[in-house]
């Protein structure tokens, strides 16, 4: 009888020795398959010993299926087996013995995934479930009855419908790719399941095996499905992806197929990547991964089309497009395999035809292969060819298909070979905690967003942007600016300045008129300015608006910058954009447009206009004629400049009846008034607090929102002449009650109670920090500078986002008795960039300033 403990120890010892081989940075990439086969053989040996000990003999068969059936086993993958029983007769093996065998497998250290079936049961399950069919497709006999296994194989392959299997696996692949956003460039890709991952290559082999075209890569070349060079590229990239996945398992000490941030640096070290920082090492690894995944994606597409054509030859006859191209089955096909070698101008013409030809939705396998084989033709001579310059500009002038064409150019590596500077950012990671795409994917996303402003079907998404775009005469200017705005990232230095230099060269090469070229260069060099001003500065200050308008120069430049800014923010991450950011940018656009249109800001006239509009709205509320006066008489110019007419009317409606009579001393026990409503600018709530002012009022309000899981987007703090505070907040929460009125009632009641009781300040909440923040933390930064008039101070902070952060900052301000007048909270993914306008006597002393900055840094780093 086998000694399970000894067997387990021997299996573990040999397995760990193989793990050490996988970790070795000196081992050649392709040696990974040798180690994976040795791991499978070790599992086979252990299973054989257990099988013999169980005494099953040759009455049934133990069959390896799934990945284990391929004869390779990743370090922490399941050992999937099928216990195949004889058909139509008693095997003589009690179910309890089978269960005992599976239990012993686990005891010996094998992570078993098992099923027990007869041949007919296997066929029935495979007919119902393509996943079972796929698992059984990759089977091999480990030990047991050879005739039984041969019978299973014969019946199984006789039952497979190659065309139905191809259709099912193609659909399964599409759904899997959609799950990963149809891109191999996720910042934490799954090296097995993501587009361009190992699963894509395995799917090809499953299809060819089911169709009888072979089950090894060399068989595909012999059957005319791929060239010898393509097979060489597939083997090379498959080996790299397999090695990354194997080292991920070993590094994580568990089954882990995602290149998560926590593990990227450690896995990079196994490849010998040890940079100046963790970021450099992980960037080197991820860049290598992305290029491999991209190559797999391209080759996978060629092979899929070839398999489809071999399984079901096209009945459609090719239709000539011109003397160089045909349209066949909705795909563009080259007239000859060496077209691009003979006529490199046809390369860009391919994508122009893809845009212009109605009914075309892709490139044929023959065309994709011809492009792949013509990579060396796309050299400096190709990039500097005036004919190619003209073709590329014609693509940007086409009324349709621009985004699709440029994405296809990137997928086929043509875009990076035509624009050399673009090639350097393909697969370039961005460690800024708010971009969720690599640089090339972000650029193409921004281009898509700009393009949608000019498409009528998308006018409902951003009506104001679409309105501005409708009056814009040269959309291609914005397309080029989008293409170059981040193209210099990762080079070191200011990417805006470097990108401006790159686009200046592009404009010169492509003979773009001087005035248009100046605008494009301006957009690239200044593409960050508008969001910085809108989200960090006081838009109620005429000097801020005047300075920004002067920097922009004219309304044409302003409109272009506004459209690019919206598209850029929207292209970073679905989580970064919100309606409040949209309002700030639109406010900045409209205010600057007035200045540039010759209407210099007149605060007095602006305030009177807002008051008139607010009175109209109050009349619609059926408020008494002079009900607003009691409140308005206590408010200064700053209040009316910082609130729009809608907010002014809402405040008057909610608060006027609560204003104490003039000359009546303030009762500190006056109950606070808290009112909330759905935010008029989008998601979340707008909350107003009216209560006798006190030193720690702002921090108590922040404490309530922190404890109630609200995030503050904006705060406007005012102290009226009667000593009352009138503070307005924009807040959002992930907590969604059954009805929004319940949420409003909760805030009005809960915040009023918090202010009324005025107990000890609660400790800041301590939510879990995300993996991205742990892996790529931002060094906290604090800046405290006086404004130009030296009357107020501008406090800017930057840090990794976490629960309780704003409340922690507010506590520091309260300790130093600082008055807050304005707060702008900008969350960029998992990074915060907050700006506060503050005042207070402690700010006048240098020692006190230093103490405040030190305490803020401690609060941010906590």
Secondary structure, 3 states (H helix, E strand, C coil): CCCHHHHHHHHHHHHHHHHHHHHCCCCCCCHHHHHHHHHHHHHHHHHHHHHHHHCCCCCCEEEECHHHHCCCCCCCCCEEEEEEECCCCCCCCCHHHHHHHHHHHHHCCCCEEEEEEEHHHHHHHHHHCHHHHHHHHCCEEEEECHHHHHHHHHHHHHHCCHHHHHHHHHHHHHHHHHHCCCCCCECCCECCCCCCCHHHHHHHHHHHHHHCCCCCHHHHHHCCCCCHHHHHHHHHHHHHHHHHHHHHHHHHCCCCCECCHHHHHHHHHHCCCCCCCHHHHHHHHHHHHHHHHHHHHHHHHHHHHHHHHHHCCCCCCCEECCCCEEEECCEEEECCCCHHHHCCHHHHHHHHHHHHCCCCCEECHHHHHHHHHCHHHCCHHHHCCHHHHHHHHHHHHCCCCHHHHHHHHHHCCHHHHHCHHHHCCCCCCCCCCCCCECHHHHHHHHHHHHHHHCCHHHCCCCHHHHHHHHCCCCHHHHHHHHHHCCCCCCCCCCHHHHHHHHHHHHHHHCCCCHHHHHHHHHHHHCCCHHHHHHHHCCCCCHHHHHHHHHHHCCHHHHHHHHHHHHHHHHCCCCCCCCHHHHHHHHHHHHHHHHHHCCCCCCHHHHHHHHHHHHHHHHHHCCCCCCCCHHHHCCCCHHHHHHCCHHHHHHHHHHHHHHCCCCCCCCCCCCCCEEEEEECCCCCCEEEEEEEECCCCHHHHHHHHHHHCCEEEEEEEEEECCCCEEEEEEEEEECCCCCCHHHHHHHHHHHHHHHHHHCCCCCCCCCCCCCHHHHHCCCCCEEEEEECCCCCCEEEEEEEECCCCHHHHHHHHHHHCCCEEEEEEEEEECCEEEEEEEEECHHHHCHHHHHHHHHHHHHHHHC
